[in-house]
Every structure is written in C-alpha cells, then in structure tokens.
Amino acid sequence: PPQEPSVACRSNTYPKGFYCSWHQQHPTYVPTSFEVDVQHNQRSLEVQKDPDHKNRCHFRFPEVFSTTPYKVNVTAVNALAK
C-alpha cells in the first residue's frame, strides 16, 4: 500500500491563495492517484488541480489573516490500498 506522502504548502500568489505539492518518499511502482481535501473553519475549500503538475493543487484564501489554521489532507490511492 502507498505510504503517507510528504506535503508542503506555499503562497506565491499572496494574498490571493496558496498551493500545496506532495511526493511519495518511497515509490510503490504502482500507478497512484491522490485525493486532496482542505478545510478551514469547518468548511471545505475548492481544490484546483494543477494542469501541468499532477502532484500540485491550488486554493484561494477565503480569509487571508485568519487565526484558524488551514488543514490539508493528501491521501495516496492505488490498487493495493488507500
């Protein structure tokens, strides 16, 4: 089964939004897709998949100066498991 991916998020379009990218530390050599979920204030944010990079997604800031953290969850999925 796939292991938990390593995730990093950055904002190069501040204050418009941010992006997250990820990679598997140990490849499985099995085709793997990724499910991405971002939560803020108990709401899901719209995920915009990057057309050029399969392991990157973009998000808009609903609240730029929020004291509530954003929660990003990336789940690796392949034929062996989730």
PDB file with SEQRES, HELIX, SHEET and CRYST1 records, atoms N, CA, C and O in Angstrom:
SEQRES   1 A   82  PRO PRO GLN GLU PRO SER VAL ALA CYS ARG SER ASN THR          
SEQRES   2 A   82  TYR PRO LYS GLY PHE TYR CYS SER TRP HIS GLN GLN HIS          
SEQRES   3 A   82  PRO THR TYR VAL PRO THR SER PHE GLU VAL ASP VAL GLN          
SEQRES   4 A   82  HIS ASN GLN ARG SER LEU GLU VAL GLN LYS ASP PRO ASP          
SEQRES   5 A   82  HIS LYS ASN ARG CYS HIS PHE ARG PHE PRO GLU VAL PHE          
SEQRES   6 A   82  SER THR THR PRO TYR LYS VAL ASN VAL THR ALA VAL ASN          
SEQRES   7 A   82  ALA LEU ALA LYS                                              
SHEET    1 AA1 4 SER A   6  ARG A  10  0                                        
SHEET    2 AA1 4 GLY A  17  HIS A  23 -1                                        
SHEET    3 AA1 4 ARG A  56  ARG A  60 -1                                        
SHEET    4 AA1 4 GLN A  48  LYS A  49 -1                                        
SHEET    1 AA2 3 ARG A  43  SER A  44  0                                        
SHEET    2 AA2 3 SER A  33  HIS A  40 -1                                        
SHEET    3 AA2 3 LYS A  71  VAL A  77 -1                                        
CRYST1    1.000    1.000    1.000  90.00  90.00  90.00 P 1           1          
ATOM      1  N   PRO A   1       0.829  -1.210   0.000  1.00  0.00           N  
ATOM      2  CA  PRO A   1       0.000   0.000   0.000  1.00  0.00           C  
ATOM      3  C   PRO A   1       0.865   1.262   0.000  1.00  0.00           C  
ATOM      4  O   PRO A   1       2.006   1.233   0.461  1.00  0.00           O  
ATOM      5  N   PRO A   2       0.329   2.359  -0.510  1.00  0.00           N  
ATOM      6  CA  PRO A   2       1.114   3.591  -0.537  1.00  0.00           C  
ATOM      7  C   PRO A   2       1.310   4.150   0.868  1.00  0.00           C  
ATOM      8  O   PRO A   2       0.428   4.044   1.720  1.00  0.00           O  
ATOM      9  N   GLN A   3       2.470   4.742   1.098  1.00  0.00           N  
ATOM     10  CA  GLN A   3       2.722   5.388   2.377  1.00  0.00           C  
ATOM     11  C   GLN A   3       2.224   6.824   2.326  1.00  0.00           C  
ATOM     12  O   GLN A   3       1.907   7.352   1.260  1.00  0.00           O  
ATOM     13  N   GLU A   4       2.162   7.438   3.484  1.00  0.00           N  
ATOM     14  CA  GLU A   4       1.720   8.817   3.580  1.00  0.00           C  
ATOM     15  C   GLU A   4       2.666   9.722   2.787  1.00  0.00           C  
ATOM     16  O   GLU A   4       3.879   9.661   2.984  1.00  0.00           O  
ATOM     17  N   PRO A   5       2.128  10.563   1.888  1.00  0.00           N  
ATOM     18  CA  PRO A   5       3.003  11.443   1.111  1.00  0.00           C  
ATOM     19  C   PRO A   5       3.547  12.592   1.966  1.00  0.00           C  
ATOM     20  O   PRO A   5       2.957  12.969   2.978  1.00  0.00           O  
ATOM     21  N   SER A   6       4.665  13.126   1.540  1.00  0.00           N  
ATOM     22  CA  SER A   6       5.250  14.308   2.166  1.00  0.00           C  
ATOM     23  C   SER A   6       4.624  15.531   1.492  1.00  0.00           C  
ATOM     24  O   SER A   6       4.669  15.648   0.267  1.00  0.00           O  
ATOM     25  N   VAL A   7       4.039  16.446   2.280  1.00  0.00           N  
ATOM     26  CA  VAL A   7       3.278  17.578   1.743  1.00  0.00           C  
ATOM     27  C   VAL A   7       3.925  18.893   2.172  1.00  0.00           C  
ATOM     28  O   VAL A   7       4.347  19.040   3.319  1.00  0.00           O  
ATOM     29  N   ALA A   8       4.001  19.846   1.245  1.00  0.00           N  
ATOM     30  CA  ALA A   8       4.482  21.199   1.542  1.00  0.00           C  
ATOM     31  C   ALA A   8       3.528  22.193   0.896  1.00  0.00           C  
ATOM     32  O   ALA A   8       3.083  21.987  -0.234  1.00  0.00           O  
ATOM     33  N   CYS A   9       3.211  23.278   1.614  1.00  0.00           N  
ATOM     34  CA  CYS A   9       2.317  24.312   1.084  1.00  0.00           C  
ATOM     35  C   CYS A   9       3.030  25.660   1.123  1.00  0.00           C  
ATOM     36  O   CYS A   9       3.783  25.966   2.047  1.00  0.00           O  
ATOM     37  N   ARG A  10       2.765  26.460   0.082  1.00  0.00           N  
ATOM     38  CA  ARG A  10       3.391  27.778  -0.031  1.00  0.00           C  
ATOM     39  C   ARG A  10       2.399  28.754  -0.666  1.00  0.00           C  
ATOM     40  O   ARG A  10       1.437  28.351  -1.320  1.00  0.00           O  
ATOM     41  N   SER A  11       2.657  30.029  -0.461  1.00  0.00           N  
ATOM     42  CA  SER A  11       1.831  31.055  -1.086  1.00  0.00           C  
ATOM     43  C   SER A  11       2.702  31.957  -1.941  1.00  0.00           C  
ATOM     44  O   SER A  11       3.334  32.883  -1.434  1.00  0.00           O  
ATOM     45  N   ASN A  12       2.734  31.684  -3.244  1.00  0.00           N  
ATOM     46  CA  ASN A  12       3.473  32.550  -4.163  1.00  0.00           C  
ATOM     47  C   ASN A  12       2.551  33.548  -4.855  1.00  0.00           C  
ATOM     48  O   ASN A  12       2.999  34.330  -5.693  1.00  0.00           O  
ATOM     49  N   THR A  13       1.259  33.525  -4.507  1.00  0.00           N  
ATOM     50  CA  THR A  13       0.291  34.468  -5.076  1.00  0.00           C  
ATOM     51  C   THR A  13      -0.401  35.261  -3.970  1.00  0.00           C  
ATOM     52  O   THR A  13      -1.520  35.740  -4.156  1.00  0.00           O  
ATOM     53  N   TYR A  14       0.259  35.399  -2.820  1.00  0.00           N  
ATOM     54  CA  TYR A  14      -0.315  36.119  -1.682  1.00  0.00           C  
ATOM     55  C   TYR A  14      -0.793  37.487  -2.132  1.00  0.00           C  
ATOM     56  O   TYR A  14      -0.056  38.148  -2.864  1.00  0.00           O  
ATOM     57  N   PRO A  15      -1.949  37.952  -1.758  1.00  0.00           N  
ATOM     58  CA  PRO A  15      -2.910  37.363  -0.824  1.00  0.00           C  
ATOM     59  C   PRO A  15      -4.022  36.563  -1.493  1.00  0.00           C  
ATOM     60  O   PRO A  15      -5.044  36.284  -0.866  1.00  0.00           O  
ATOM     61  N   LYS A  16      -3.838  36.191  -2.758  1.00  0.00           N  
ATOM     62  CA  LYS A  16      -4.914  35.507  -3.484  1.00  0.00           C  
ATOM     63  C   LYS A  16      -5.103  34.057  -3.065  1.00  0.00           C  
ATOM     64  O   LYS A  16      -6.237  33.580  -3.019  1.00  0.00           O  
ATOM     65  N   GLY A  17      -4.035  33.352  -2.761  1.00  0.00           N  
ATOM     66  CA  GLY A  17      -4.191  31.941  -2.434  1.00  0.00           C  
ATOM     67  C   GLY A  17      -2.872  31.272  -2.133  1.00  0.00           C  
ATOM     68  O   GLY A  17      -1.859  31.930  -1.896  1.00  0.00           O  
ATOM     69  N   PHE A  18      -2.900  29.951  -2.144  1.00  0.00           N  
ATOM     70  CA  PHE A  18      -1.696  29.172  -1.892  1.00  0.00           C  
ATOM     71  C   PHE A  18      -1.764  27.878  -2.680  1.00  0.00           C  
ATOM     72  O   PHE A  18      -2.807  27.535  -3.236  1.00  0.00           O  
ATOM     73  N   TYR A  19      -0.652  27.164  -2.725  1.00  0.00           N  
ATOM     74  CA  TYR A  19      -0.641  25.869  -3.387  1.00  0.00           C  
ATOM     75  C   TYR A  19       0.049  24.859  -2.486  1.00  0.00           C  
ATOM     76  O   TYR A  19       0.857  25.217  -1.629  1.00  0.00           O  
ATOM     77  N   CYS A  20      -0.282  23.600  -2.694  1.00  0.00           N  
ATOM     78  CA  CYS A  20       0.359  22.504  -1.980  1.00  0.00           C  
ATOM     79  C   CYS A  20       0.887  21.515  -3.013  1.00  0.00           C  
ATOM     80  O   CYS A  20       0.257  21.273  -4.043  1.00  0.00           O  
ATOM     81  N   SER A  21       2.037  20.956  -2.721  1.00  0.00           N  
ATOM     82  CA  SER A  21       2.601  19.907  -3.562  1.00  0.00           C  
ATOM     83  C   SER A  21       3.030  18.766  -2.659  1.00  0.00           C  
ATOM     84  O   SER A  21       3.224  18.954  -1.458  1.00  0.00           O  
ATOM     85  N   TRP A  22       3.179  17.586  -3.236  1.00  0.00           N  
ATOM     86  CA  TRP A  22       3.491  16.406  -2.439  1.00  0.00           C  
ATOM     87  C   TRP A  22       4.268  15.405  -3.270  1.00  0.00           C  
ATOM     88  O   TRP A  22       4.273  15.458  -4.500  1.00  0.00           O  
ATOM     89  N   HIS A  23       4.921  14.495  -2.572  1.00  0.00           N  
ATOM     90  CA  HIS A  23       5.610  13.393  -3.237  1.00  0.00           C  
ATOM     91  C   HIS A  23       5.653  12.203  -2.287  1.00  0.00           C  
ATOM     92  O   HIS A  23       5.564  12.349  -1.068  1.00  0.00           O  
ATOM     93  N   GLN A  24       5.791  11.037  -2.874  1.00  0.00           N  
ATOM     94  CA  GLN A  24       5.919   9.817  -2.084  1.00  0.00           C  
ATOM     95  C   GLN A  24       7.393   9.618  -1.764  1.00  0.00           C  
ATOM     96  O   GLN A  24       8.243   9.674  -2.652  1.00  0.00           O  
ATOM     97  N   GLN A  25       7.689   9.387  -0.501  1.00  0.00           N  
ATOM     98  CA  GLN A  25       9.080   9.195  -0.104  1.00  0.00           C  
ATOM     99  C   GLN A  25       9.611   7.850  -0.580  1.00  0.00           C  
ATOM    100  O   GLN A  25      10.806   7.706  -0.837  1.00  0.00           O  
ATOM    101  N   HIS A  26       8.728   6.870  -0.696  1.00  0.00           N  
ATOM    102  CA  HIS A  26       9.106   5.533  -1.158  1.00  0.00           C  
ATOM    103  C   HIS A  26       8.143   5.119  -2.264  1.00  0.00           C  
ATOM    104  O   HIS A  26       7.003   4.762  -1.966  1.00  0.00           O  
ATOM    105  N   PRO A  27       8.555   5.152  -3.527  1.00  0.00           N  
ATOM    106  CA  PRO A  27       7.650   4.803  -4.626  1.00  0.00           C  
ATOM    107  C   PRO A  27       7.177   3.357  -4.539  1.00  0.00           C  
ATOM    108  O   PRO A  27       7.917   2.469  -4.116  1.00  0.00           O  
ATOM    109  N   THR A  28       5.928   3.139  -4.949  1.00  0.00           N  
ATOM    110  CA  THR A  28       5.347   1.790  -4.917  1.00  0.00           C  
ATOM    111  C   THR A  28       5.448   1.105  -6.274  1.00  0.00           C  
ATOM    112  O   THR A  28       5.250  -0.106  -6.362  1.00  0.00           O  
ATOM    113  N   TYR A  29       5.752   1.854  -7.334  1.00  0.00           N  
ATOM    114  CA  TYR A  29       5.806   1.342  -8.708  1.00  0.00           C  
ATOM    115  C   TYR A  29       4.441   0.836  -9.170  1.00  0.00           C  
ATOM    116  O   TYR A  29       4.346   0.057 -10.118  1.00  0.00           O  
ATOM    117  N   VAL A  30       3.393   1.286  -8.496  1.00  0.00           N  
ATOM    118  CA  VAL A  30       2.010   1.014  -8.871  1.00  0.00           C  
ATOM    119  C   VAL A  30       1.393   2.381  -9.173  1.00  0.00           C  
ATOM    120  O   VAL A  30       1.609   3.322  -8.409  1.00  0.00           O  
ATOM    121  N   PRO A  31       0.629   2.518 -10.267  1.00  0.00           N  
ATOM    122  CA  PRO A  31       0.003   3.815 -10.547  1.00  0.00           C  
ATOM    123  C   PRO A  31      -0.779   4.313  -9.330  1.00  0.00           C  
ATOM    124  O   PRO A  31      -1.617   3.600  -8.777  1.00  0.00           O  
ATOM    125  N   THR A  32      -0.489   5.543  -8.930  1.00  0.00           N  
ATOM    126  CA  THR A  32      -1.076   6.105  -7.713  1.00  0.00           C  
ATOM    127  C   THR A  32      -1.731   7.439  -8.029  1.00  0.00           C  
ATOM    128  O   THR A  32      -1.164   8.266  -8.742  1.00  0.00           O  
ATOM    129  N   SER A  33      -2.930   7.643  -7.494  1.00  0.00           N  
ATOM    130  CA  SER A  33      -3.595   8.938  -7.597  1.00  0.00           C  
ATOM    131  C   SER A  33      -3.670   9.531  -6.190  1.00  0.00           C  
ATOM    132  O   SER A  33      -3.369   8.858  -5.205  1.00  0.00           O  
ATOM    133  N   PHE A  34      -4.074  10.790  -6.113  1.00  0.00           N  
ATOM    134  CA  PHE A  34      -4.093  11.473  -4.827  1.00  0.00           C  
ATOM    135  C   PHE A  34      -5.420  12.193  -4.637  1.00  0.00           C  
ATOM    136  O   PHE A  34      -5.916  12.862  -5.542  1.00  0.00           O  
ATOM    137  N   GLU A  35      -5.982  12.044  -3.446  1.00  0.00           N  
ATOM    138  CA  GLU A  35      -7.190  12.771  -3.064  1.00  0.00           C  
ATOM    139  C   GLU A  35      -6.755  13.906  -2.146  1.00  0.00           C  
ATOM    140  O   GLU A  35      -6.007  13.687  -1.193  1.00  0.00           O  
ATOM    141  N   VAL A  36      -7.225  15.121  -2.434  1.00  0.00           N  
ATOM    142  CA  VAL A  36      -6.818  16.289  -1.659  1.00  0.00           C  
ATOM    143  C   VAL A  36      -8.047  16.947  -1.057  1.00  0.00           C  
ATOM    144  O   VAL A  36      -9.049  17.163  -1.737  1.00  0.00           O  
ATOM    145  N   ASP A  37      -7.956  17.263   0.234  1.00  0.00           N  
ATOM    146  CA  ASP A  37      -9.039  17.944   0.934  1.00  0.00           C  
ATOM    147  C   ASP A  37      -8.424  19.053   1.781  1.00  0.00           C  
ATOM    148  O   ASP A  37      -7.450  18.826   2.499  1.00  0.00           O  
ATOM    149  N   VAL A  38      -8.997  20.258   1.694  1.00  0.00           N  
ATOM    150  CA  VAL A  38      -8.533  21.382   2.503  1.00  0.00           C  
ATOM    151  C   VAL A  38      -9.721  21.911   3.293  1.00  0.00           C  
ATOM    152  O   VAL A  38     -10.782  22.188   2.734  1.00  0.00           O  
ATOM    153  N   GLN A  39      -9.527  22.045   4.597  1.00  0.00           N  
ATOM    154  CA  GLN A  39     -10.578  22.532   5.490  1.00  0.00           C  
ATOM    155  C   GLN A  39     -10.124  23.834   6.150  1.00  0.00           C  
ATOM    156  O   GLN A  39      -8.951  23.999   6.487  1.00  0.00           O  
ATOM    157  N   HIS A  40     -11.076  24.755   6.326  1.00  0.00           N  
ATOM    158  CA  HIS A  40     -10.822  25.984   7.069  1.00  0.00           C  
ATOM    159  C   HIS A  40     -12.122  26.394   7.731  1.00  0.00           C  
ATOM    160  O   HIS A  40     -13.145  26.543   7.063  1.00  0.00           O  
ATOM    161  N   ASN A  41     -12.088  26.576   9.040  1.00  0.00           N  
ATOM    162  CA  ASN A  41     -13.306  26.912   9.801  1.00  0.00           C  
ATOM    163  C   ASN A  41     -14.425  25.915   9.525  1.00  0.00           C  
ATOM    164  O   ASN A  41     -15.579  26.304   9.345  1.00  0.00           O  
ATOM    165  N   GLN A  42     -14.083  24.636   9.492  1.00  0.00           N  
ATOM    166  CA  GLN A  42     -15.025  23.530   9.278  1.00  0.00           C  
ATOM    167  C   GLN A  42     -15.702  23.584   7.908  1.00  0.00           C  
ATOM    168  O   GLN A  42     -16.791  23.038   7.732  1.00  0.00           O  
ATOM    169  N   ARG A  43     -15.064  24.237   6.943  1.00  0.00           N  
ATOM    170  CA  ARG A  43     -15.579  24.289   5.574  1.00  0.00           C  
ATOM    171  C   ARG A  43     -14.534  23.722   4.632  1.00  0.00           C  
ATOM    172  O   ARG A  43     -13.335  23.922   4.825  1.00  0.00           O  
ATOM    173  N   SER A  44     -14.995  23.016   3.615  1.00  0.00           N  
ATOM    174  CA  SER A  44     -14.088  22.513   2.583  1.00  0.00           C  
ATOM    175  C   SER A  44     -13.829  23.609   1.564  1.00  0.00           C  
ATOM    176  O   SER A  44     -14.745  24.330   1.167  1.00  0.00           O  
ATOM    177  N   LEU A  45     -12.578  23.730   1.145  1.00  0.00           N  
ATOM    178  CA  LEU A  45     -12.226  24.685   0.100  1.00  0.00           C  
ATOM    179  C   LEU A  45     -12.193  23.981  -1.246  1.00  0.00           C  
ATOM    180  O   LEU A  45     -11.935  22.780  -1.327  1.00  0.00           O  
ATOM    181  N   GLU A  46     -12.455  24.736  -2.292  1.00  0.00           N  
ATOM    182  CA  GLU A  46     -12.403  24.181  -3.640  1.00  0.00           C  
ATOM    183  C   GLU A  46     -10.954  23.885  -4.014  1.00  0.00           C  
ATOM    184  O   GLU A  46     -10.073  24.728  -3.848  1.00  0.00           O  
ATOM    185  N   VAL A  47     -10.724  22.691  -4.515  1.00  0.00           N  
ATOM    186  CA  VAL A  47      -9.393  22.252  -4.925  1.00  0.00           C  
ATOM    187  C   VAL A  47      -9.261  22.455  -6.430  1.00  0.00           C  
ATOM    188  O   VAL A  47     -10.078  21.946  -7.198  1.00  0.00           O  
ATOM    189  N   GLN A  48      -8.248  23.188  -6.853  1.00  0.00           N  
ATOM    190  CA  GLN A  48      -7.976  23.394  -8.275  1.00  0.00           C  
ATOM    191  C   GLN A  48      -6.704  22.633  -8.616  1.00  0.00           C  
ATOM    192  O   GLN A  48      -5.605  23.051  -8.250  1.00  0.00           O  
ATOM    193  N   LYS A  49      -6.856  21.505  -9.323  1.00  0.00           N  
ATOM    194  CA  LYS A  49      -5.684  20.703  -9.678  1.00  0.00           C  
ATOM    195  C   LYS A  49      -4.836  21.442 -10.706  1.00  0.00           C  
ATOM    196  O   LYS A  49      -5.357  22.081 -11.621  1.00  0.00           O  
ATOM    197  N   ASP A  50      -3.538  21.345 -10.540  1.00  0.00           N  
ATOM    198  CA  ASP A  50      -2.602  21.996 -11.454  1.00  0.00           C  
ATOM    199  C   ASP A  50      -2.572  21.219 -12.770  1.00  0.00           C  
ATOM    200  O   ASP A  50      -2.346  20.009 -12.752  1.00  0.00           O  
ATOM    201  N   PRO A  51      -2.793  21.881 -13.917  1.00  0.00           N  
ATOM    202  CA  PRO A  51      -2.813  21.154 -15.193  1.00  0.00           C  
ATOM    203  C   PRO A  51      -1.438  20.649 -15.629  1.00  0.00           C  
ATOM    204  O   PRO A  51      -1.345  19.721 -16.432  1.00  0.00           O  
ATOM    205  N   ASP A  52      -0.371  21.256 -15.104  1.00  0.00           N  
ATOM    206  CA  ASP A  52       0.979  20.878 -15.525  1.00  0.00           C  
ATOM    207  C   ASP A  52       1.704  19.950 -14.554  1.00  0.00           C  
ATOM    208  O   ASP A  52       2.629  19.238 -14.948  1.00  0.00           O  
ATOM    209  N   HIS A  53       1.289  19.955 -13.293  1.00  0.00           N  
ATOM    210  CA  HIS A  53       1.957  19.148 -12.265  1.00  0.00           C  
ATOM    211  C   HIS A  53       0.924  18.277 -11.563  1.00  0.00           C  
ATOM    212  O   HIS A  53       0.048  18.798 -10.872  1.00  0.00           O  
ATOM    213  N   LYS A  54       1.012  16.952 -11.730  1.00  0.00           N  
ATOM    214  CA  LYS A  54      -0.023  16.073 -11.171  1.00  0.00           C  
ATOM    215  C   LYS A  54       0.002  16.032  -9.649  1.00  0.00           C  
ATOM    216  O   LYS A  54      -0.985  15.631  -9.032  1.00  0.00           O  
ATOM    217  N   ASN A  55       1.105  16.439  -9.031  1.00  0.00           N  
ATOM    218  CA  ASN A  55       1.213  16.410  -7.576  1.00  0.00           C  
ATOM    219  C   ASN A  55       1.160  17.813  -6.980  1.00  0.00           C  
ATOM    220  O   ASN A  55       1.882  18.125  -6.033  1.00  0.00           O  
ATOM    221  N   ARG A  56       0.288  18.662  -7.551  1.00  0.00           N  
ATOM    222  CA  ARG A  56       0.141  20.023  -7.034  1.00  0.00           C  
ATOM    223  C   ARG A  56      -1.300  20.483  -7.204  1.00  0.00           C  
ATOM    224  O   ARG A  56      -1.936  20.197  -8.218  1.00  0.00           O  
ATOM    225  N   CYS A  57      -1.812  21.201  -6.201  1.00  0.00           N  
ATOM    226  CA  CYS A  57      -3.147  21.798  -6.253  1.00  0.00           C  
ATOM    227  C   CYS A  57      -3.082  23.226  -5.741  1.00  0.00           C  
ATOM    228  O   CYS A  57      -2.208  23.580  -4.950  1.00  0.00           O  
ATOM    229  N   HIS A  58      -4.026  24.043  -6.206  1.00  0.00           N  
ATOM    230  CA  HIS A  58      -4.102  25.446  -5.812  1.00  0.00           C  
ATOM    231  C   HIS A  58      -5.407  25.691  -5.058  1.00  0.00           C  
ATOM    232  O   HIS A  58      -6.408  25.013  -5.289  1.00  0.00           O  
ATOM    233  N   PHE A  59      -5.380  26.685  -4.138  1.00  0.00           N  
ATOM    234  CA  PHE A  59      -6.541  27.035  -3.320  1.00  0.00           C  
ATOM    235  C   PHE A  59      -6.590  28.547  -3.172  1.00  0.00           C  
ATOM    236  O   PHE A  59      -5.556  29.213  -3.120  1.00  0.00           O  
ATOM    237  N   ARG A  60      -7.799  29.077  -3.106  1.00  0.00           N  
ATOM    238  CA  ARG A  60      -7.966  30.510  -2.855  1.00  0.00           C  
ATOM    239  C   ARG A  60      -8.135  30.716  -1.352  1.00  0.00           C  
ATOM    240  O   ARG A  60      -8.717  29.880  -0.660  1.00  0.00           O  
ATOM    241  N   PHE A  61      -7.612  31.852  -0.854  1.00  0.00           N  
ATOM    242  CA  PHE A  61      -7.791  32.195   0.559  1.00  0.00           C  
ATOM    243  C   PHE A  61      -9.203  32.725   0.777  1.00  0.00           C  
ATOM    244  O   PHE A  61      -9.551  33.763   0.215  1.00  0.00           O  
ATOM    245  N   PRO A  62     -10.027  32.049   1.572  1.00  0.00           N  
ATOM    246  CA  PRO A  62     -11.296  32.679   1.924  1.00  0.00           C  
ATOM    247  C   PRO A  62     -11.075  33.753   2.988  1.00  0.00           C  
ATOM    248  O   PRO A  62     -11.817  34.733   3.048  1.00  0.00           O  
ATOM    249  N   GLU A  63     -10.056  33.568   3.826  1.00  0.00           N  
ATOM    250  CA  GLU A  63      -9.717  34.530   4.870  1.00  0.00           C  
ATOM    251  C   GLU A  63      -8.192  34.612   4.952  1.00  0.00           C  
ATOM    252  O   GLU A  63      -7.539  33.683   5.429  1.00  0.00           O  
ATOM    253  N   VAL A  64      -7.640  35.708   4.494  1.00  0.00           N  
ATOM    254  CA  VAL A  64      -6.189  35.833   4.426  1.00  0.00           C  
ATOM    255  C   VAL A  64      -5.550  35.874   5.815  1.00  0.00           C  
ATOM    256  O   VAL A  64      -4.573  35.167   6.058  1.00  0.00           O  
ATOM    257  N   PHE A  65      -6.076  36.675   6.715  1.00  0.00           N  
ATOM    258  CA  PHE A  65      -5.451  36.862   8.028  1.00  0.00           C  
ATOM    259  C   PHE A  65      -6.181  36.092   9.119  1.00  0.00           C  
ATOM    260  O   PHE A  65      -6.356  36.611  10.221  1.00  0.00           O  
ATOM    261  N   SER A  66      -6.600  34.897   8.843  1.00  0.00           N  
ATOM    262  CA  SER A  66      -7.318  34.075   9.806  1.00  0.00           C  
ATOM    263  C   SER A  66      -6.366  33.520  10.863  1.00  0.00           C  
ATOM    264  O   SER A  66      -5.227  33.163  10.563  1.00  0.00           O  
ATOM    265  N   THR A  67      -6.847  33.452  12.094  1.00  0.00           N  
ATOM    266  CA  THR A  67      -6.071  32.796  13.156  1.00  0.00           C  
ATOM    267  C   THR A  67      -6.379  31.306  13.209  1.00  0.00           C  
ATOM    268  O   THR A  67      -5.710  30.558  13.922  1.00  0.00           O  
ATOM    269  N   THR A  68      -7.381  30.874  12.464  1.00  0.00           N  
ATOM    270  CA  THR A  68      -7.726  29.455  12.381  1.00  0.00           C  
ATOM    271  C   THR A  68      -6.834  28.797  11.332  1.00  0.00           C  
ATOM    272  O   THR A  68      -6.747  29.288  10.206  1.00  0.00           O  
ATOM    273  N   PRO A  69      -6.173  27.698  11.680  1.00  0.00           N  
ATOM    274  CA  PRO A  69      -5.280  27.063  10.704  1.00  0.00           C  
ATOM    275  C   PRO A  69      -6.046  26.398   9.559  1.00  0.00           C  
ATOM    276  O   PRO A  69      -7.197  25.988   9.710  1.00  0.00           O  
ATOM    277  N   TYR A  70      -5.384  26.306   8.433  1.00  0.00           N  
ATOM    278  CA  TYR A  70      -5.890  25.539   7.302  1.00  0.00           C  
ATOM    279  C   TYR A  70      -5.418  24.104   7.486  1.00  0.00           C  
ATOM    280  O   TYR A  70      -4.263  23.878   7.848  1.00  0.00           O  
ATOM    281  N   LYS A  71      -6.296  23.128   7.241  1.00  0.00           N  
ATOM    282  CA  LYS A  71      -5.934  21.715   7.363  1.00  0.00           C  
ATOM    283  C   LYS A  71      -5.924  21.096   5.973  1.00  0.00           C  
ATOM    284  O   LYS A  71      -6.946  21.074   5.288  1.00  0.00           O  
ATOM    285  N   VAL A  72      -4.767  20.596   5.561  1.00  0.00           N  
ATOM    286  CA  VAL A  72      -4.597  19.999   4.239  1.00  0.00           C  
ATOM    287  C   VAL A  72      -4.373  18.508   4.413  1.00  0.00           C  
ATOM    288  O   VAL A  72      -3.476  18.092   5.145  1.00  0.00           O  
ATOM    289  N   ASN A  73      -5.191  17.699   3.738  1.00  0.00           N  
ATOM    290  CA  ASN A  73      -5.061  16.248   3.803  1.00  0.00           C  
ATOM    291  C   ASN A  73      -4.868  15.714   2.378  1.00  0.00           C  
ATOM    292  O   ASN A  73      -5.705  15.932   1.503  1.00  0.00           O  
ATOM    293  N   VAL A  74      -3.753  15.013   2.164  1.00  0.00           N  
ATOM    294  CA  VAL A  74      -3.473  14.385   0.874  1.00  0.00           C  
ATOM    295  C   VAL A  74      -3.412  12.883   1.108  1.00  0.00           C  
ATOM    296  O   VAL A  74      -2.604  12.406   1.905  1.00  0.00           O  
ATOM    297  N   THR A  75      -4.269  12.136   0.412  1.00  0.00           N  
ATOM    298  CA  THR A  75      -4.339  10.683   0.564  1.00  0.00           C  
ATOM    299  C   THR A  75      -3.903  10.019  -0.734  1.00  0.00           C  
ATOM    300  O   THR A  75      -4.445  10.304  -1.801  1.00  0.00           O  
ATOM    301  N   ALA A  76      -2.919   9.131  -0.635  1.00  0.00           N  
ATOM    302  CA  ALA A  76      -2.459   8.363  -1.797  1.00  0.00           C  
ATOM    303  C   ALA A  76      -3.367   7.151  -1.976  1.00  0.00           C  
ATOM    304  O   ALA A  76      -3.681   6.457  -1.009  1.00  0.00           O  
ATOM    305  N   VAL A  77      -3.790   6.898  -3.221  1.00  0.00           N  
ATOM    306  CA  VAL A  77      -4.698   5.795  -3.520  1.00  0.00           C  
ATOM    307  C   VAL A  77      -4.134   5.007  -4.702  1.00  0.00           C  
ATOM    308  O   VAL A  77      -3.804   5.580  -5.740  1.00  0.00           O  
ATOM    309  N   ASN A  78      -4.027   3.681  -4.532  1.00  0.00           N  
ATOM    310  CA  ASN A  78      -3.661   2.828  -5.664  1.00  0.00           C  
ATOM    311  C   ASN A  78      -4.401   1.501  -5.553  1.00  0.00           C  
ATOM    312  O   ASN A  78      -5.241   1.339  -4.668  1.00  0.00           O  
ATOM    313  N   ALA A  79      -4.108   0.558  -6.427  1.00  0.00           N  
ATOM    314  CA  ALA A  79      -4.834  -0.713  -6.465  1.00  0.00           C  
ATOM    315  C   ALA A  79      -4.641  -1.542  -5.200  1.00  0.00           C  
ATOM    316  O   ALA A  79      -5.441  -2.436  -4.921  1.00  0.00           O  
ATOM    317  N   LEU A  80      -3.594  -1.260  -4.434  1.00  0.00           N  
ATOM    318  CA  LEU A  80      -3.319  -2.040  -3.228  1.00  0.00           C  
ATOM    319  C   LEU A  80      -4.063  -1.534  -2.002  1.00  0.00           C  
ATOM    320  O   LEU A  80      -4.453  -2.324  -1.143  1.00  0.00           O  
ATOM    321  N   ALA A  81      -4.263  -0.223  -1.914  1.00  0.00           N  
ATOM    322  CA  ALA A  81      -4.922   0.334  -0.722  1.00  0.00           C  
ATOM    323  C   ALA A  81      -5.075   1.839  -0.855  1.00  0.00           C  
ATOM    324  O   ALA A  81      -4.775   2.437  -1.888  1.00  0.00           O  
ATOM    325  N   LYS A  82      -5.551   2.422   0.228  1.00  0.00           N  
ATOM    326  CA  LYS A  82      -5.742   3.868   0.326  1.00  0.00           C  
ATOM    327  C   LYS A  82      -4.990   4.367   1.534  1.00  0.00           C  
ATOM    328  O   LYS A  82      -5.006   5.565   1.820  1.00  0.00           O  
TER     329      LYS A  82                                                      
END                                                                             
